[in-house]
Amino acid sequence: GVLLFRGVAAESGVTTRQFAGMFVRGNPFFALGSVVRYWRARDEREAIAGTERLGSTRSPLTVEELIEALHDPRFYVRFEAVVAMARHGEDPQLIDALIEVLEGNEPSLSTMAAWALGRLDDERALEALRRGLGSRYRSVQAHCIRSLGSLGDRTMLPLLLERLAGEQDIGLQMALASALGRLCSTEAVEPLLDLLRDSGTKDARIEFAMALARLVGEEHRFIQLQRRTISEPGTAFSQETSALKTRLAKAGQAAPELLAALEAAAQVLAREDLDQGLALLAAALRLAAGDDLELPCHVVVRACADQMERLGPQRLEYAVLALHAVDCAAPGVGEG
């Protein structure tokens, strides 16, 4: 039998190994059931649910149906198909389909395709996202920029820095800030601080602060402190300041005046006296921003201290960012 079938010409581009692999990757039984449900959908709601299930299977058996869903006349089915492809995982056919959507004329779907390609670590996806920076739609450009940052494409750093310097659109500024923060571009510290200072919207400010937080260290510390300051900022800042003082004292490399300044700030902040407490904290952070801090953190802490003294409780993101920067870079602190 083997000798006989070796001489039979195949009409399909799928090899025997690839065909067998379709039943190994993902859940083949769930995949086949999802395919049946997709084709039997009677209305848009069922079609959307079926398309979602196709992506959840992560099985090659559902690839053809996902591509078919991209051509469905119902917009939300096409939209769900793009989301499902991102959930499905890397597959050459799906990447080609997403690139086609990205470069199409429907910006609402193109932006989603840019987001989906940002979750797939594939060179073709990178090339398509780079081309997307020249899209005539700003929303598509913004999502391509964010995805390039998510994929760690440092080859685009010079271009992103150049665009940030002359960009006036707030949406693109936020996207560029996010990408430069993810790429840890030290050259972006000063421009990002300028954007944070001049921004008039809360959403943009937190985006710029988040970019700086990623640039100087691990973002989870910034996120945790920012969340805690929403309801009881004084208590959160007091606890963080006390913890910083403890870690610095334990490291044995902090001057007594710095430890005393942090203790004074923590006590005032514990009483929810934000005006005086933040002023004391700013003075303490100036002492902490010495030669022992790495340069990006040094710049960020001093800039934040200036704004804390000037604006006080009006701009709490400066205190969050300053404490995060010190926490990431001061000797012995990041270990706490």
C-alpha positions, 0 to 999 in steps of 0.5 A: 500500500505504501509503495502504491500511494507513493506514486499517487499525485496529491491534489491538495497542498496539505501534507499528511503530517499537516492533516494529522496535526489538525486533530492534535492542536486544540480541541478537535471535538470542540472545533468540529462542533463549533463549525457545525454551530457556525454554519447552522446559525439562524441570525446575527446573534447566533453567528457572532456566538459561533464565530467566537467559539471558532476562535476559542478552539485554537484548532486548525480545523476552524481556520477556513470558517474564520476566514469565511466569517471575514466576508460575512455581510453582517459587520459585527460578524466580521468584527468578531472574526477579527477578535476570534483570529487574535484569540485563535493564535498564529496561523499563516492563513489567518495572518494573511487574512488579517493583513488584508483587513488591515490594508482594506478600506474599512477603518473600524475593522482595520484598527482591530486587525492592527490590534490582532496582529500585535498579539501575533509574533510573526515577521509578516505581521511586523512588516504589515504594521510598519506599513500601517504607519502610513495609513490615511486613517489616524485610528489605524496609525495609532493601533499600528503604533501600539502593536509595534510597541507591544511586539518590541519592534525597536527598529522603529524607535527613531521614527517613533521619536521623530513623529512624537516630536511633531505630532499634534493629534492627542490620540496619536500622541498617546499611542506613541507614548505607549509604544515608546514606554514599552520599548524603554526609550530613554530618549523619550523621557523629556518629551513624555514629561512635557506631554504629561505637564501640558495635557488637559485630559485625565485619560491622556495624563494617565497614559503618559504617566503609564508610559514613563512608569514602563520606561523606568521599571516594572509597571505593576508597582505603578498600577497597584499604587495608582489603584490604591490612590483612587479612594483614599490617596492620603492613606495610600501615599502614607503607606507607600512612603513608610514602606519606602523609608523601611526599605531604604533604611534596611539597605543602609544607604540612605542619609538620616535626613532623607529617612526623617523627611519620609517619616514626616511626609508619611505622618501628615499624609496619614491624616489625609492632609494632601496639601502639606503631605505632598509638599513634604513628600516632594521635598523628601523625593528631591533628597532621594533623587541623588546620584544613586538613582539611574539617570531616567529615574533621576530626571523623572523624580525631580520633574515630578517633585517640581509639579507636586510642589506647584500643583499639589493634590490637583495632579496625583499622578505625579506623586504616584509616578515619583514614588514608582520611579524611586521604588524601581531604581533606588539601591535596595528598594526594588527588592522590597 
